[in-house]
């Protein structure tokens, strides 16, 4: 074999290996891109809506809890709210703000989690 054919054969093998590495990098980048838009971005949006709900809680607001109960807020603290359920004024339960999924203000505006 001549030196020229050996040079062509060796560069062909290296080019094939280089293109394989390029394809792997492309697929990894594609998977990371899809992961961001399918998992991380929606969870950030959900966290923003939960923070908006937690910051807007006031005494007298009607709320829907994550367990499906409707109630009225009686007391608001840092991370805890006391919610009164039903017409019985003795049924007051303290719960975390994160357990509230929707708020209806006395003026009729509603804030709910975007799902």
C-alpha angles and dihedrals in degrees: 000000000000125000091248095057091047089052091051092047093050094047091049092056093048093048090053091052091047093052090049091054090048091053091050091050090048093051093046090051090048092051092049090049091051091045091055095051097040102041117011102040097050091048090052090051091049091050090051092053091047090051090049091052093047093049094048098054115122136167110278097029117134110231140190114215127214089253092057101257122138119215148145124254114244102172133016122201133163100288101350132073127186111224125196113214128202127346092300106101091204095065102090120149127186114223141165119268089236089067092066115092103174137023129197115196121215090250090061102257115135129209117191138165116271109235 
